[in-house]
Amino acid sequence: MLYNFNSYFRIRKPHKYFAFLHFHTCVCGNSGQFNGQEVSYYFLNNPLACIGLVAYYSSFLSRTSFASSRGQPAGKGEIDDTDDGYGRFRQMGSWDNGDRQDSSFDKFDEAKEFEDDDDEEEVGEDGNDDDGDDFMVLNTLNRNGEQREGIGRVELDEDEIRHPLVREICRLIELRSAWNPKLEGELRHLLRSLKPRQVCAVLRSQADERVALKLFYWADRQWRYRHDPIVYYTMLEVLSKTKLCQGARRVLRLMARRGIVRRPEAFGYVMVSYGRAGKLRNAMQVLTLMQRAGVDPDLSICNTAINVLVKGNKLEKALRFLARMQLVEITPNVVTYNSLIKGYCDLHRIDDAIELIAEMPLKGCYPDKVSYYTVMGFLCKEKRVKEVRELMDKMVKDSKLIPDQVTYNTLIHMLSRHGHGDEALEFLREAEERGFRVDKVGYSAIVHSFCKAGRTDIAKELVNEMFIKGCFPDVVTYTAVLNGFCLVGKVDKAKEMLKQMYKNGCKPNTVSYTALLHGLCQSGKSSEAREMMNVSEEEWWTPNAITYGVVMHGLRREGKLSEACDIVREMIRKSFFPTSVEINLLIQSLCREGKMDEAKKFMQECLNKGCAVNVVNFTTLIHGYCQKDDLEAALSLLDDMYLNNKHPDVVTYTTVIDALGKKGRIEEATEFTMKMLKKGLDPTPVTYRTVIHRYCQMGRVEDLLKLLEKMLSRHSSRTVYNQVIEKLCSFGNLEEADKLLGKVLRTASRIDAKTCHILMESYLSKGIPLSAYKVACRMFNRNLIPDLKLCEKVSKRLMLEGKCEEADRLMIRFVERGHISPQCQEHLGS
């Protein structure tokens, strides 16, 4: 043993070798014999210099004995020179300067990256979609091998979840942002007192799965603590519900390092996580990892693979995988077929799904109710309600599955969700006739469906019927009816419903009051809604962010902007932050009323309170200043954006460029345009129109063309020069427009023809028909046919000016192309 330990340090850790020799000489002497007195003396005088080595030496012995008990060669795989091995050495006890304790505290919020040099654990990046190699793994299945018992999902009871130790650890984790060594010491002490199932309860109790993963890593690095196998499986199960596929893969690697038996369930969890992240290729390569780890695939992992492929819209691959399963004698079960049925339905191939249900008995697997429920749900979604009844009859006739209360509840909810209240009510009556008692949840679903359709009378009758049958409605049922009355504008009846709730012993909640306040605001009674919210404490209900938003929008629509701002301030005081959309709507309303200073003050208050003020809010305010011709305030606000780390977008720049162009400050507008391009912002069609309009208005055509070339190098636009010509025509600058005609006629499209027509009409309105004639000739030369009626006007104006030859030539061009007959041409000439 001493030889192994000595060789390890001398060869692989030479910088620790001399420390070990010093320790060994003091403890054992030059003779190499153990000297207890010298050990005691050395420990008393040099405690920190030895504790790390002693801890590692003791752990080395314990791991070797543990390996021997498992029938493995002593020391095999237990000492390595990877970072993880060195980390284990450091983590077995306090390091010379207490570095282990501090490092674990500092790195709790950084998930440890477990590097792996073993090629068998590598999963490649998404490449091509050829998954044949991954499916071939099934061919290596050892059908004669012994099937090991799997670790199922760890079911935790309520006592374990609410155990004082579990709750205290969860409390300490919530304080991790303010951690200190004392708090970490408490957590470390509590961790060692937890049973494995309680550790699982702590991991599942975390709202953020990333925190659970960090806690898992942190606990694994603690001295005198080792994760139980069920903790690994629980961690993988938690990660399988997220897209944290890399974390799941590292946990799987860690299981191999710690000697934990990896069963198909563990690989299945990793596969599901890859599937959620959209990495289907990587998910299928998990099968290859199983093969290299010596784990035979079973039916559960095959079902997982098919489910992952189906959710990734790879139904054809799932069917090929099913065929490969059957070749290696893994018999699919009803779960397998249900996944495929869902895949068919997701692709709107419902007929194929029904056909698969019919074929299942021939394949030795009978469909269950889930098979039928899946198809029924999609039939409801596609409004094929009649087929739902037919499928239900087929379920009874072919599969001998008798509809029960679950069947009817499922149908009622599916039909109600998709707006088929009448059909849902029919199934409710049928269920009651068969002796099944539909609960208030089923009734509430139907009531909600009728209320959404505005059929509040039927909904109210159903509520009364519930009382007669002893199925008392709850707050959800009442709120659905109350909201239905508000949707159809019957606010008074909604108020009566609220009073009836109190009479029947059902206390309205925040959702109930919010629905009523929304109805009041929609009816133009925002002030009344505001008063109701003011007395919320007396009525024992608490407004939430949605409640405040409803009242704020109501006041804003009625023009009561000051009160709306007060609502937002009250929201912020109660820690409800308005969204950037709500802030923008209020700023927009204030700007529309010309209350610029109030709008700026409001936005600044939101910024100071930490609200989500974004570039759109700044741009709205800048646009308001520009509309008020206060350009200096707009430019000052643009500078404030940089100070608040809000970067202007193309809309912001376009707004400023338009305002500068309007004031005739073309040079500054050019400067801002170039600044926008240098920041990598592509001009939009609005930007092009704005620049073209302002430059043409000022007659700066040459500057415009230079600027357009730079803009087009960033983002091309086919109609830019068409817009320039049309804008020049509108400002009467026909000479410059004619110069650009060559750029337009390069493409010879319908848009170009329209531009030419605008230029021709402009020439006619200026009394220059000869120039219009020349434009028409250039169109003919580019195989563009001018508008005949417009050319007739040009021809008549030419004849009036004595240019009969040009007039005849223009009409002849139409005759040559077969657009008018020679007789018509003679008639026009006469």
C-alpha positions in Angstrom: 0.0 0.0 0.0 2.8 2.4 0.9 4.5 1.6 -2.4 1.4 2.6 -4.4 1.0 5.8 -2.4 4.7 6.7 -2.8 4.8 5.9 -6.5 1.7 7.9 -7.2 3.2 11.1 -5.7 6.7 10.6 -7.1 5.5 10.0 -10.7 2.3 11.9 -11.0 2.5 14.6 -8.3 6.2 15.4 -7.9 5.4 18.8 -6.3 3.6 16.9 -3.4 6.3 14.2 -3.2 8.7 16.0 -0.9 5.9 16.9 1.5 5.0 13.3 1.7 8.6 12.2 2.4 8.8 14.8 5.2 5.6 13.4 6.7 6.7 9.8 6.3 10.2 10.5 7.9 8.6 12.2 10.9 6.0 9.5 11.4 8.0 6.4 10.7 11.6 7.4 11.0 14.4 6.5 8.8 13.8 2.8 9.4 10.4 3.0 7.9 8.8 1.7 11.1 5.7 3.4 12.6 6.6 5.6 15.6 3.5 6.7 17.5 5.3 9.1 19.8 6.8 11.0 16.9 3.5 11.1 15.2 1.9 12.7 18.2 4.7 15.2 18.5 4.6 16.1 14.8 0.8 16.5 14.7 1.0 18.8 17.8 3.6 21.1 16.2 2.5 20.9 12.5 -1.2 20.2 12.4 -2.0 22.0 9.1 1.0 20.6 7.3 -0.1 17.0 7.7 -3.9 17.0 7.8 -4.3 17.0 4.1 -2.0 14.1 3.6 -3.5 12.1 6.5 -6.9 12.7 5.2 -6.0 11.5 1.7 -4.0 8.5 3.1 -7.0 7.4 5.2 -9.4 7.9 2.3 -7.0 5.9 0.0 -7.2 3.0 2.5 -10.9 3.2 2.7 -11.5 3.4 -1.0 -9.1 0.5 -1.5 -10.9 -1.6 1.0 -14.2 -0.6 -0.6 -12.9 -1.7 -4.0 -11.7 -5.0 -2.5 -15.1 -5.6 -1.1 -16.6 -5.2 -4.5 -14.2 -7.7 -6.0 -12.1 -5.1 -7.8 -8.3 -5.0 -7.7 -7.0 -2.7 -5.0 -6.4 0.8 -6.2 -7.6 0.1 -9.7 -9.2 3.2 -11.1 -9.1 4.9 -7.6 -6.0 7.1 -8.2 -5.8 9.1 -11.3 -4.2 12.3 -12.4 -7.3 14.0 -13.7 -8.7 17.1 -12.1 -11.5 15.2 -10.6 -9.0 12.8 -8.8 -7.0 15.8 -7.5 -10.3 17.4 -6.5 -11.2 14.3 -4.4 -7.8 14.5 -2.8 -8.3 18.1 -1.8 -11.9 17.5 -0.7 -11.2 14.7 1.8 -10.1 17.2 4.5 -9.1 20.8 5.1 -6.3 21.9 3.0 -3.2 23.7 4.3 -4.9 27.1 4.2 -8.5 26.1 4.4 -8.8 26.4 0.7 -11.3 23.5 0.3 -13.8 25.1 2.6 -13.6 28.4 0.9 -13.5 27.1 -2.6 -16.7 25.1 -2.1 -18.4 28.2 -0.7 -17.3 30.4 -3.5 -18.1 27.9 -6.2 -21.6 26.9 -5.0 -23.1 29.0 -7.8 -20.8 27.5 -10.5 -21.6 24.0 -11.6 -18.4 22.0 -11.7 -17.4 21.0 -15.2 -16.5 17.3 -15.1 -14.0 16.8 -17.8 -13.7 13.3 -19.2 -10.8 11.9 -21.1 -12.6 8.7 -21.8 -13.8 8.6 -25.4 -16.7 6.3 -24.5 -18.5 9.1 -22.8 -18.3 11.6 -25.6 -21.4 12.6 -27.4 -20.9 14.3 -30.8 -22.5 17.4 -31.9 -25.5 17.4 -34.2 -24.4 16.3 -37.5 -26.3 14.6 -40.3 -29.6 13.0 -39.7 -28.4 9.5 -40.5 -29.3 7.6 -37.3 -28.8 4.1 -38.7 -25.6 3.6 -36.6 -27.5 4.5 -33.4 -30.3 2.1 -34.3 -27.8 -0.6 -34.9 -27.1 -0.6 -31.2 -30.2 -2.7 -30.8 -28.6 -5.5 -32.8 -26.0 -6.0 -30.1 -28.6 -6.7 -27.5 -27.7 -9.7 -25.3 -31.0 -11.5 -25.2 -29.6 -14.2 -22.9 -28.2 -11.7 -20.4 -29.7 -11.3 -17.0 -32.0 -8.4 -16.6 -31.0 -6.4 -13.6 -33.7 -4.8 -11.4 -34.2 -1.2 -12.2 -34.5 1.8 -9.9 -37.9 3.2 -10.4 -39.0 6.7 -9.7 -38.4 7.6 -6.1 -41.8 8.3 -4.6 -41.7 10.7 -1.6 -44.4 11.0 0.9 -45.6 14.3 2.4 -43.7 13.7 5.7 -40.4 13.5 3.9 -41.1 16.7 1.8 -42.1 18.6 4.9 -39.4 17.3 7.2 -37.9 20.1 9.3 -34.4 19.2 8.0 -35.5 19.5 4.4 -37.3 22.8 5.0 -34.3 24.2 6.9 -31.9 23.3 4.1 -34.2 24.8 1.5 -34.2 28.0 3.6 -30.5 28.1 3.7 -30.3 27.6 -0.1 -32.6 30.6 -0.7 -30.0 32.7 1.3 -27.1 31.5 -0.9 -26.6 35.0 -2.4 -25.7 36.2 1.1 -23.7 33.2 2.1 -20.9 33.3 4.6 -18.7 30.5 6.1 -21.1 30.2 9.0 -24.2 29.5 6.8 -22.2 27.1 4.7 -21.1 25.3 7.8 -24.7 24.9 8.9 -25.6 23.5 5.5 -22.7 21.1 5.6 -23.7 19.9 9.0 -27.3 19.4 8.1 -26.3 17.6 4.8 -24.6 14.9 6.8 -27.7 14.4 8.9 -30.0 13.8 5.9 -31.2 10.4 4.7 -31.0 9.7 1.0 -34.7 10.2 0.5 -34.6 13.5 2.2 -31.8 14.6 -0.1 -34.1 13.7 -3.0 -36.8 15.8 -1.4 -34.5 18.8 -1.2 -33.5 18.5 -4.9 -37.2 18.2 -6.0 -38.2 21.2 -3.8 -36.0 23.6 -5.8 -38.0 25.8 -8.1 -35.0 26.3 -10.3 -33.5 23.1 -11.5 -30.1 24.8 -12.0 -30.0 25.5 -8.3 -30.7 21.8 -7.7 -27.9 20.8 -10.0 -25.4 23.2 -8.3 -26.5 21.9 -4.9 -25.9 18.3 -6.1 -22.4 19.2 -7.3 -21.6 21.0 -4.0 -22.8 18.1 -1.9 -20.7 15.7 -3.9 -17.6 17.6 -3.0 -18.1 17.5 0.7 -16.0 15.5 3.1 -17.6 12.5 4.8 -20.6 12.6 2.5 -21.4 10.4 -0.4 -24.6 10.5 -2.6 -26.8 7.4 -2.4 -27.7 5.9 -5.9 -31.3 7.0 -5.6 -30.0 10.6 -5.3 -28.3 10.3 -8.7 -31.5 8.9 -10.3 -33.6 11.7 -8.7 -31.2 14.3 -10.0 -31.4 12.9 -13.5 -35.2 12.8 -13.2 -35.3 16.5 -12.3 -33.0 17.4 -15.2 -35.1 15.3 -17.6 -37.8 17.9 -17.2 -35.5 20.7 -18.5 -33.2 21.4 -21.4 -30.1 21.1 -19.1 -28.8 18.1 -21.2 -25.1 18.9 -20.5 -25.8 18.8 -16.8 -27.6 15.4 -17.1 -24.7 14.0 -19.1 -22.2 15.1 -16.4 -24.3 13.5 -13.7 -24.2 10.3 -15.8 -20.4 10.5 -16.0 -20.2 11.1 -12.3 -22.1 7.9 -11.7 -19.5 6.0 -13.6 -16.7 7.7 -11.6 -18.3 6.9 -8.3 -19.0 3.3 -9.2 -22.8 3.7 -9.3 -24.6 1.1 -11.4 -26.1 2.8 -14.4 -29.3 1.2 -15.5 -31.4 2.0 -18.6 -33.5 4.5 -16.7 -30.5 6.7 -16.1 -29.7 6.8 -19.8 -33.4 7.4 -20.6 -33.4 10.5 -18.4 -30.4 11.9 -20.3 -32.1 11.1 -23.6 -35.2 13.0 -22.7 -33.2 16.0 -21.6 -31.4 16.0 -25.0 -34.8 15.7 -26.7 -36.2 18.7 -24.8 -33.2 20.7 -25.9 -33.9 19.8 -29.6 -30.7 17.7 -29.9 -32.3 14.6 -31.4 -29.0 13.3 -32.8 -27.4 13.5 -29.4 -30.4 11.9 -27.8 -30.1 8.9 -30.1 -26.4 8.7 -29.5 -27.2 7.9 -25.8 -27.9 4.4 -27.1 -24.3 4.2 -28.2 -23.2 5.3 -24.7 -25.3 2.5 -23.3 -23.6 -0.1 -25.5 -20.1 1.1 -24.5 -21.1 1.0 -20.9 -22.2 -2.6 -21.2 -25.9 -1.8 -20.5 -28.4 -3.7 -22.6 -31.3 -1.6 -23.9 -34.7 -2.7 -22.7 -38.3 -1.8 -23.6 -38.4 1.3 -21.4 -35.4 2.9 -23.1 -36.8 2.0 -26.5 -40.1 3.6 -25.6 -38.2 6.7 -24.4 -36.3 6.8 -27.8 -39.6 6.6 -29.7 -41.2 9.3 -27.6 -38.2 11.6 -28.1 -38.4 11.1 -31.9 -42.1 11.7 -31.9 -41.9 14.9 -29.9 -39.1 16.0 -32.3 -41.5 15.5 -35.3 -39.4 12.6 -36.6 -42.3 10.1 -36.9 -40.7 8.2 -39.8 -37.6 7.6 -37.8 -39.7 6.5 -34.9 -41.4 3.9 -37.2 -38.0 2.7 -38.4 -36.8 2.4 -34.8 -40.0 0.3 -34.0 -39.1 -2.0 -36.9 -35.6 -2.4 -35.6 -37.0 -3.2 -32.1 -39.1 -6.0 -33.4 -36.1 -7.5 -35.3 -34.2 -7.9 -32.1 -37.3 -9.4 -30.4 -38.1 -6.4 -28.1 -41.9 -6.5 -28.2 -43.6 -3.1 -28.2 -46.3 -2.5 -25.7 -49.3 -0.2 -25.6 -47.0 2.7 -24.4 -45.0 2.3 -27.6 -48.1 2.5 -29.8 -49.6 5.4 -27.9 -46.5 7.4 -28.6 -46.8 6.7 -32.3 -50.5 7.5 -32.2 -49.7 10.9 -30.8 -47.1 11.3 -33.5 -49.7 10.7 -36.2 -52.0 13.2 -34.6 -49.4 15.9 -34.2 -48.9 15.7 -38.0 -52.6 15.8 -38.5 -52.7 12.3 -39.8 -55.6 11.3 -37.6 -56.9 8.7 -40.1 -53.5 6.9 -39.8 -53.7 7.0 -36.0 -57.2 5.4 -36.1 -55.8 2.8 -38.5 -53.0 2.0 -36.1 -55.4 1.5 -33.3 -57.3 -1.0 -35.5 -54.1 -2.9 -36.3 -52.8 -3.1 -32.7 -54.8 -6.3 -31.8 -53.4 -8.0 -34.8 -49.9 -7.3 -33.5 -50.7 -8.8 -30.1 -51.2 -5.5 -28.3 -54.6 -4.2 -27.5 -55.3 -0.4 -27.3 -56.2 1.2 -24.0 -58.3 4.2 -23.2 -55.3 6.5 -23.6 -55.0 5.4 -27.2 -58.6 6.5 -27.9 -58.4 9.7 -25.7 -55.4 10.9 -27.7 -57.2 10.7 -31.0 -60.4 12.1 -29.5 -58.6 15.2 -28.3 -57.2 16.0 -31.7 -60.6 15.4 -33.3 -62.0 18.0 -30.9 -59.2 20.3 -31.8 -60.0 20.0 -35.5 -63.7 20.5 -34.8 -64.6 16.9 -36.1 -67.0 16.4 -33.2 -69.2 13.8 -34.9 -66.2 11.5 -35.3 -65.7 11.7 -31.5 -68.9 9.9 -31.0 -68.1 7.3 -33.7 -64.7 6.7 -32.1 -66.2 6.2 -28.7 -68.7 3.6 -30.1 -65.8 1.9 -31.8 -63.9 1.8 -28.4 -66.8 -0.1 -26.9 -67.5 -2.4 -29.8 -64.0 -3.3 -31.0 -61.8 -3.0 -27.9 -64.5 -3.9 -25.3 -63.5 -0.8 -23.3 -66.4 0.4 -21.3 -66.6 4.2 -20.8 -66.2 5.2 -17.2 -66.2 8.5 -15.3 -62.7 9.3 -16.4 -63.8 8.8 -20.0 -66.6 11.2 -19.7 -64.6 13.8 -17.7 -61.9 13.7 -20.4 -64.4 14.2 -23.2 -66.2 17.0 -21.4 -62.9 18.9 -20.8 -61.6 18.4 -24.3 -64.9 19.5 -25.9 -65.2 22.5 -23.6 -61.7 23.6 -24.2 -62.2 23.8 -27.9 -65.6 25.6 -27.7 -68.0 22.7 -28.2 -70.2 23.4 -25.1 -73.3 21.8 -26.5 -71.6 18.5 -27.3 -69.9 18.6 -23.9 -73.3 19.1 -22.2 -74.6 16.1 -24.2 -71.9 13.8 -22.8 -72.6 15.2 -19.3 -76.2 14.2 -19.6 -75.2 10.8 -20.9 -72.8 10.3 -18.0 -75.4 11.1 -15.5 -77.9 8.7 -17.1 -75.3 5.9 -16.7 -75.0 6.7 -13.0 -71.7 8.7 -13.1 -71.5 11.8 -11.1 -69.8 14.7 -12.9 -68.0 16.9 -10.4 -67.9 20.7 -10.2 -64.7 20.8 -12.3 -66.6 19.2 -15.3 -69.5 21.6 -14.8 -67.1 24.6 -14.6 -65.5 23.6 -17.9 -68.9 23.6 -19.7 -69.9 26.9 -18.0 -66.7 28.5 -19.1 -67.2 27.3 -22.6 -70.7 28.8 -22.8 -69.5 32.1 -21.2 -66.7 32.5 -23.8 -69.3 32.1 -26.5 -71.5 34.8 -24.9 -74.2 32.4 -23.9 -74.4 33.5 -20.3 -78.1 32.5 -19.8 -77.3 28.8 -20.3 -74.3 29.1 -18.1 -76.3 30.6 -15.3 -78.9 27.8 -15.6 -76.1 25.2 -15.3 -75.0 26.9 -12.1 -78.5 26.7 -10.7 -78.7 23.1 -11.7 -75.5 22.4 -9.8 -77.2 23.5 -6.6 -80.2 21.2 -7.2 -77.9 18.2 -7.7 -75.8 19.0 -4.6 -72.7 19.9 -6.6 -72.0 23.3 -5.2 -70.1 25.6 -7.6 -66.8 27.0 -6.4 -65.0 30.3 -7.1 -63.8 29.1 -10.5 -67.4 28.5 -11.6 -68.7 31.8 -10.4 -65.8 33.7 -11.9 -66.4 32.1 -15.3 -70.1 33.3 -15.2 -69.1 36.7 -13.9 -66.5 37.1 -16.7 -69.0 36.0 -19.2 -71.4 38.8 -18.2 -68.6 41.3 -18.4 -67.7 40.1 -21.9 -71.2 40.8 -23.2 -71.4 44.2 -21.4 -73.8 43.1 -18.7 -71.8 44.6 -15.8 -74.8 45.0 -13.5 -75.5 41.3 -13.7 -71.8 40.7 -13.0 -72.1 42.7 -9.8 -75.2 40.7 -8.8 -73.2 37.5 -9.3 -70.5 38.8 -7.0 -73.1 39.5 -4.3 -74.6 36.0 -4.9 -71.1 34.5 -4.3 -71.0 36.0 -0.8 -74.6 34.8 -0.1 -73.7 31.3 -1.1 -70.6 31.3 1.1 -68.1 31.5 -1.8 -65.6 34.2 -1.3 -64.5 36.0 -4.5 -60.8 36.0 -5.1 -58.5 38.4 -7.0 -59.4 36.8 -10.3 -63.1 37.4 -9.7 -62.6 41.1 -8.9 -60.1 41.5 -11.8 -62.7 40.2 -14.2 -65.3 42.6 -12.8 -62.9 45.6 -12.9 -62.1 44.7 -16.5 -65.8 44.7 -17.4 -66.2 48.2 -15.7 -63.2 49.6 -17.6 -64.6 48.2 -20.9 -67.9 49.9 -20.2 -66.1 53.3 -19.6 -66.4 53.1 -15.8 -62.7 53.2 -15.0 -63.2 55.6 -12.1 -65.6 53.1 -10.4 -63.1 50.4 -11.0 -60.5 52.5 -9.3 -62.7 53.1 -6.3 -63.3 49.3 -6.0 -59.6 48.7 -6.0 -59.1 51.3 -3.3 -61.4 49.5 -0.9 -59.9 46.1 -1.7 -58.5 45.7 1.8 -61.9 46.2 3.3 -63.3 43.4 1.0 -60.4 41.1 2.0 -58.8 40.7 -1.5 -55.5 41.9 -2.8 -55.0 43.3 -6.3 -52.2 41.8 -8.4 -50.2 43.1 -11.4 -52.9 42.1 -13.8 -55.5 44.0 -11.7 -53.4 47.2 -11.7 -52.8 46.8 -15.5 -56.5 46.5 -16.2 -57.4 49.6 -14.3 -54.4 51.5 -15.7 -55.4 50.8 -19.3 -59.0 51.7 -18.6 -58.0 55.1 -17.2 -55.6 55.6 -20.2 -58.3 54.9 -22.8 -60.6 57.4 -21.1 -57.8 60.1 -21.2 -57.3 60.1 -17.5 -53.5 60.0 -17.8 -52.6 61.5 -14.5 -54.6 58.9 -12.6 -53.2 56.2 -14.8 -49.6 57.3 -13.8 -50.7 57.2 -10.2 -51.8 53.6 -10.7 -48.4 52.7 -12.0 -46.7 54.4 -9.1 -48.9 52.5 -6.7 -48.0 49.3 -8.5 -44.3 49.9 -8.1 -44.8 50.8 -4.4 -46.4 47.4 -3.9 -43.6 45.6 -5.8 -45.7 45.0 -9.0 -43.6 46.2 -11.9 -45.4 47.2 -15.1 -44.2 45.7 -18.4 -42.4 47.7 -21.0 -45.6 47.5 -23.2 -47.7 49.1 -20.5 -45.1 51.8 -19.9 -45.0 52.5 -23.6 -48.7 52.8 -24.0 -48.9 55.3 -21.2 -45.9 57.3 -22.6 -47.6 57.3 -26.0 -50.8 58.6 -24.6 -49.0 61.4 -22.7 -47.1 62.4 -25.8 -50.3 62.4 -27.9 -51.7 64.9 -25.4 -48.5 67.0 -25.7 -47.5 66.4 -22.0 -43.9 65.7 -22.8 -42.4 66.8 -19.5 -44.8 64.6 -17.6 -44.0 61.7 -19.9 -40.3 62.1 -19.4 -40.7 62.4 -15.6 -42.9 59.2 -15.6 -40.3 57.2 -17.6 -37.5 58.4 -15.3 -39.4 57.3 -12.3 -39.9 53.9 -13.8 -36.2 53.7 -14.6 -35.2 54.7 -11.0 -37.5 52.0 -9.6 -36.0 49.3 -11.7 -38.9 48.8 -14.2 -38.2 47.2 -17.5 -37.8 50.4 -19.6 -36.4 49.5 -23.0 -35.3 51.2 -26.2 -38.9 51.3 -27.5 -40.0 53.5 -24.5 -37.1 55.9 -25.2 -37.9 56.0 -28.9 -41.6 56.8 -28.2 -40.6 59.7 -26.1 -38.0 60.9 -28.7 -40.7 60.7 -31.3 -43.0 62.8 -29.1 -40.4 65.5 -28.7 -39.8 65.5 -32.5 -43.5 65.9 -33.2 -43.5 68.9 -30.8 -40.5 70.3 -32.8 -38.3 70.2 -29.7 -35.4 68.6 -31.4 -32.8 69.6 -28.8 -34.8 67.7 -26.1 -35.0 64.7 -28.4 -31.2 64.7 -29.0 -30.6 65.1 -25.3 -32.8 62.1 -24.6 -30.8 60.2 -27.2 -27.6 60.8 -25.2 -29.5 59.7 -22.0 -30.1 56.3 -23.7 -26.4 55.6 -23.7 -26.0 56.7 -20.1 -28.7 54.2 -19.2 -27.1 51.4 -21.3 -30.0 51.4 -23.8 -28.7 51.3 -27.3 -30.8 53.1 -30.1 -32.2 50.8 -32.8 -32.9 51.6 -36.4 -36.4 53.0 -35.5 -34.7 55.5 -33.1 -32.2 56.6 -35.7 -34.9 56.9 -38.4 -37.0 59.1 -36.1 -34.1 61.5 -35.4 -33.0 61.5 -39.1 -36.6 62.5 -40.1 -36.7 65.3 -37.5 -33.3 66.7 -38.6 -34.3 66.5 -42.3 -37.5 68.3 -41.5 -35.5 71.2 -39.9 -33.2 71.3 -42.9 -30.2 70.0 -41.0 -29.2 67.6 -43.7 -25.5 67.3 -42.7 -26.5 66.2 -39.2 -29.0 63.8 -40.7 -26.2 62.3 -42.9 -24.0 62.0 -39.9 -26.6 60.1 -38.0 -27.3 57.8 -41.0 -23.6 56.9 -41.2 -23.5 56.4 -37.4 -26.4 54.0 -37.8 -24.6 52.0 -40.5 -21.4 51.8 -38.6 -23.2 50.2 -35.7 -24.3 47.4 -38.0 -28.0 48.5 -38.1 -29.6 47.7 -41.4 -31.9 50.4 -42.8 -35.6 49.5 -43.1 -38.0 50.5 -45.9 -39.2 53.3 -43.6 -35.6 54.5 -43.2 -35.2 54.6 -47.0 -38.5 56.5 -47.5 -37.6 59.0 -44.8 -34.1 59.7 -46.2 -35.4 60.0 -49.8 -38.2 62.3 -48.8 -36.1 64.7 -46.8 -33.2 64.9 -49.3 -35.5 65.3 -52.3 -37.4 68.0 -50.5 -34.2 69.9 -50.0 -33.0 69.2 -53.6 -29.9 67.4 -52.4 -30.0 64.7 -55.0 -26.2 64.2 -55.4 -25.8 63.8 -51.6 -28.8 61.5 -51.6 -27.3 59.2 -54.2 -24.0 58.9 -52.4 -25.8 58.1 -49.2 -28.0 55.6 -50.8 -25.0 53.7 -52.2 -23.7 53.2 -48.7 -27.1 52.2 -47.4 -27.6 49.7 -50.2 -24.2 48.1 -49.4 -25.7 47.3 -46.0 -29.2 46.2 -47.1 -30.3 46.1 -50.7 -33.7 47.3 -51.8 -35.0 47.0 -55.4 -37.3 49.9 -55.3 -35.0 52.6 -53.9 -34.4 54.4 -57.2 -38.1 54.1 -58.1 -38.9 55.9 -54.9 -36.3 58.6 -55.6 -37.8 59.3 -59.1 -41.4 59.3 -57.8 -40.4 61.7 -55.0 -38.5 64.0 -57.4 -41.6 64.1 -59.6 -43.8 65.0 -56.7 -41.4 67.9 -55.9 -41.3 68.9 -59.6 -37.6 68.1 -60.1 -38.1 66.3 -63.4 -34.6 66.9 -64.8 -33.0 65.0 -61.9 -35.6 62.3 -62.1 -34.9 61.8 -65.8 -31.2 61.3 -65.1 -32.0 58.4 -62.8 -34.3 56.6 -65.3 -31.5 54.5 -66.5 -31.0 52.9 -63.1 -34.7 52.0 -63.0 -35.0 50.5 -66.5 -32.2 48.0 -65.8 -34.7 45.5 -64.3 -37.7 46.3 -66.5 -40.4 45.2 -64.0 -43.9 46.3 -63.5 -42.8 48.5 -60.6 -40.4 50.2 -63.1 -43.3 50.7 -65.6 -45.3 52.4 -62.9 -42.4 54.7 -62.1 -42.1 55.6 -65.8 -45.8 56.3 -66.0 -45.5 58.7 -63.0 -42.6 60.5 -64.8 -44.6 60.7 -68.1 -47.6 62.2 -66.3 -45.4 64.7 -64.6 -44.0 65.8 -67.9 -47.5 66.1 -69.3 -48.6 68.2 -66.3 -45.6 70.5 -66.9 -46.6 70.7 -70.6 -43.6 68.8 -72.0 -45.1 66.0 -74.0 -41.9 65.4 -76.0 -40.1 64.3 -72.9 -43.0 62.0 -72.1 -42.6 60.6 -75.5 -38.9 59.9 -75.0 -39.7 58.1 -71.7 -42.2 55.9 -73.6 -39.6 55.1 -76.3 -37.0 54.1 -73.7 -39.7 51.8 -72.2 -40.2 50.1 -75.6 -36.5 49.7 -76.0 -36.5 47.7 -72.7 -39.4 45.6 -73.8 -41.8 47.4 -71.4 -45.2 48.3 -72.8 -46.4 51.7 -71.7 -50.0 52.3 -70.7 -52.0 52.8 -73.9 -54.4 55.4 -72.6 -51.5 57.5 -71.3 -49.7 57.2 -74.6 -52.9 58.4 -76.4 -52.8 61.5 -74.3 -49.1 62.0 -75.1 -49.9 61.5 -78.8 -52.7 64.1 -78.8 -50.5 66.6 -77.0 -47.7 66.1 -79.5 -50.1 66.7 -82.4 -51.4 69.8 -80.8 -47.8 71.1 -80.7 -47.3 70.1 -84.3 -45.1 67.1 -83.7 -47.2 64.7 -85.8 -44.3 62.5 -86.7 -43.5 61.6 -83.1 -47.2 61.1 -82.4 -47.5 58.6 -85.3 -44.3 56.9 -84.4 -45.5 56.3 -80.8 -48.7 54.7 -82.0 -46.9 52.6 -84.6 -44.8 51.1 -81.8 -48.1 49.7 -80.3 -49.2 48.4 -83.7 -45.9 46.6 -84.2 -46.4 44.8 -80.8 -50.0 43.9 -81.7 -51.6 46.0 -79.0 -53.8 48.0 -81.4 -54.9 47.3 -85.0 -53.9 49.4 -88.0 -57.5 50.6 -88.4 -57.5 51.9 -84.8 -54.2 53.6 -85.5 -55.6 55.4 -88.5 -58.6 56.4 -86.5 -56.4 57.8 -83.8 -54.3 59.6 -86.4 -57.4 61.3 -87.9 
